[in-house]
Amino acid sequence: MFGRVIAEYRINDVYNIEVSRGGFLACGDILKINKSEFWIFDKGIYTESNLCLRGINKIETLEFDINNAKFLIYRNGEWDSENPFKYEIENKNIW
């Protein structure tokens, strides 16, 4: 089963992160940042599938503002000894 959302983490009142499984041949899980619209619809604004992180079980938001976003991603650590993984996104008119 691929593409199935396995977890959702709140960034703030407007944005959230979804974690979904890649596919059988995928390197890792897929992260998608969504913007809530009209309280029931989510609009995907950013997708990252090249991190090669599997077994994501927690995401903490360190910073989320107009310039960038910083997250700590906790996972099973199967491929890398660094846990949590610090992930940063520079905002280039994404949100």
Buried (B, 14 or more C-beta within 10 A) or exposed (E): EEEEEBEBBEBEEEBBBBBBBBEEEBBBBBBBBBBBEEEEEBEEEBEBBEBEBBBBEEBEBEEBEEEEBBBBBBBEBEEEEEEBBEBEBEEEEEB
